Amino acid sequence: MSDALQPATSRRALIAGAGMAGAAGLLAACGTDEPAATPTTGGAGGPGGGNGGAQAPASGTVLGKTADIPVGGGKIFAEHGTVVTQPSANVFVGFSSICTHQSCPVSQIADGKIKCTCHFSEFNIGDGAPAKKDQPAQRALDERKIVVEGDEVRIA
């Protein structure tokens, strides 16, 4: 006789198995510094091995006015994937706005820190380095080269 017929897998078993596999992947993603998925913005990497998938805006792009960037703070230019900080008077620094932990966009600047509220990583406004040793992100934000021309901040 021919091979025995295999019992058909029920739809319920297939759905349950797929759900468990998805949950396992989600849990595994939170335990690493590697991005869970590449964001749709794509792009070239910056110094130190990539920029979390955020594409740098074109050279010469105006980000904003220097008056909008407070001393000891900064401003997130989400539409350009860039954070500009002013750690001390007339010193402006640019970073990618994508967290190096799981590629979430940073969402806040307060108390001298750039903050990602996805997993609570914080970065120093002066150099983009991780602000705490026990946080998920262990790599600095990627640098974005900027220039100040008059009262405007532009991508270099």
WOHU-V703826 format. One record per pair of residues at least 12 apart in sequence whose C-alpha atoms are under 7 Angstrom apart, sorted by the first residue. I is the first residue (numbers start at 1). J is the second residue. If there is no record, write none. Layout:
# WOHU-V703826
<<I/J> <I/J>>
This chain:
# WOHU-V703826
<<33/100> <33/101> <33/102> <33/137> <34/101> <34/102> <35/101> <35/102> <35/103> <36/102> <38/53> <39/53> <41/53> <41/54> <41/55> <42/54> <42/55> <43/55> <46/142> <46/143> <47/142> <47/143> <51/96> <51/142> <52/98> <52/100> <52/103> <54/81> <54/98> <56/81> <57/80> <58/155> <59/155> <59/156> <60/154> <60/155> <60/156> <61/154> <61/155> <62/152> <62/153> <62/154> <62/155> <63/77> <63/153> <63/154> <64/152> <64/153> <65/151> <65/152> <65/153> <66/151> <66/152> <66/153> <69/85> <69/86> <70/86> <71/86> <71/87> <71/88> <71/89> <72/86> <72/87> <72/88> <72/112> <73/85> <73/86> <73/87> <73/109> <73/110> <73/112> <73/125> <74/86> <74/109> <76/97> <78/97> <81/96> <81/97> <82/94> <82/95> <82/96> <82/97> <83/95> <83/96> <83/97> <85/125> <87/125> <87/126> <93/126> <93/146> <94/143> <94/144> <94/145> <94/146> <95/128> <95/141> <95/142> <95/143> <95/144> <96/141> <96/142> <96/143> <96/144> <99/116> <99/141> <100/137> <100/139> <100/140> <100/141> <101/136> <101/137> <104/118> <112/124> <112/125> <113/125> <119/136> <121/135> <121/136> <121/137> <128/140> <128/141> <129/141>>
